Amino acid sequence: MTFVNYFPGRGTVMEKAYLEGEAKGEARGEARGEARGEAKAILRFLEARGVAVPHEARDRIAGCTDLDLLNRWLDRTPHVKSVDELFAEDAGSTADRTGT
């Protein structure tokens, strides 16, 4: 969506603030989209390997927005036999952040 202002005052602080906010929103949206893609890949990989993913674990993976953590989980998916193994190294960590 592009903001077009044909009224006097074009290029004002108000217009600049609006455009900056729109750009920040798009960047946040891209990061959320990337996190969703990583989570989807993890869940799909686990499913393809026949690893049972309980509802709570599915929610934890799908709700995570920490790309570093998601990438660690993704790296582990070929080797784990359960979601407990997937999360094992992060058990004491507070790095498991979910989005708001």
C-alpha positions as CSV (number, residue, x, y, z in Angstrom):
1,M,0.0,0.0,0.0
2,T,1.4,3.4,-1.0
3,F,0.5,6.6,0.7
4,V,-0.2,9.4,-1.7
5,N,-0.8,12.9,-0.4
6,Y,-2.1,15.5,-2.9
7,F,-2.8,18.1,-0.3
8,P,-0.6,21.0,0.8
9,G,2.0,20.0,3.3
10,R,3.3,17.0,1.2
11,G,6.7,15.9,2.6
12,T,5.8,17.1,6.1
13,V,6.8,15.4,9.4
14,M,3.4,13.7,9.5
15,E,3.8,12.1,6.1
16,K,7.4,11.0,6.9
17,A,6.3,9.5,10.2
18,Y,3.5,7.6,8.4
19,L,5.8,6.2,5.8
20,E,8.5,5.2,8.4
21,G,5.8,3.4,10.4
22,E,4.6,1.6,7.2
23,A,8.2,0.5,6.4
24,K,8.8,-0.8,10.0
25,G,5.5,-2.7,9.8
26,E,6.6,-4.4,6.6
27,A,10.0,-5.4,8.1
28,R,8.3,-6.9,11.1
29,G,5.9,-8.7,8.8
30,E,8.8,-10.2,6.8
31,A,10.5,-11.4,10.0
32,R,7.2,-13.0,11.2
33,G,6.8,-14.6,7.8
34,E,10.3,-16.0,7.9
35,A,9.6,-17.4,11.4
36,R,6.4,-19.0,10.2
37,G,8.2,-20.6,7.3
38,E,10.9,-22.1,9.5
39,A,8.2,-23.4,11.9
40,K,6.3,-24.9,9.1
41,A,9.4,-26.6,7.7
42,I,10.2,-28.1,11.2
43,L,6.7,-29.4,11.6
44,R,6.6,-30.8,8.0
45,F,10.0,-32.5,8.4
46,L,9.0,-34.1,11.7
47,E,5.7,-35.3,10.2
48,A,7.6,-36.8,7.2
49,R,9.9,-38.7,9.5
50,G,6.9,-40.0,11.5
51,V,7.8,-38.1,14.7
52,A,4.6,-37.6,16.8
53,V,4.1,-33.9,17.5
54,P,1.7,-33.3,20.4
55,H,-0.6,-30.2,20.2
56,E,1.5,-28.3,22.9
57,A,4.7,-28.9,20.9
58,R,3.0,-27.8,17.7
59,D,1.9,-24.6,19.4
60,R,5.4,-24.0,20.8
61,I,7.0,-24.4,17.4
62,A,4.4,-22.5,15.5
63,G,4.4,-19.6,18.0
64,C,8.1,-19.2,18.2
65,T,9.5,-16.0,16.6
66,D,13.2,-16.5,17.6
67,L,14.8,-17.3,14.2
68,D,18.0,-18.5,15.8
69,L,16.1,-21.0,18.0
70,L,14.0,-22.1,15.0
71,N,17.1,-22.7,13.0
72,R,18.6,-24.8,15.8
73,W,15.4,-26.9,15.9
74,L,15.4,-27.2,12.2
75,D,19.0,-28.4,12.3
76,R,18.0,-31.1,14.8
77,T,15.0,-32.4,13.0
78,P,16.8,-35.0,10.9
79,H,18.3,-36.6,14.1
80,V,15.6,-36.6,16.7
81,K,13.2,-39.4,17.5
82,S,10.8,-37.3,19.6
83,V,9.9,-33.7,20.1
84,D,11.4,-34.0,23.6
85,E,14.8,-34.5,21.9
86,L,14.1,-31.5,19.7
87,F,13.6,-29.3,22.7
88,A,16.1,-31.0,25.1
89,E,19.1,-28.6,24.6
90,D,16.8,-25.7,25.2
91,A,15.2,-27.0,28.4
92,G,17.1,-24.6,30.7
93,S,17.2,-21.8,28.3
94,T,15.0,-18.7,28.1
95,A,15.7,-18.3,24.4
96,D,12.4,-19.9,23.6
97,R,10.4,-16.8,22.9
98,T,7.0,-16.8,21.4
99,G,5.6,-13.9,19.4
100,T,3.3,-11.2,20.6
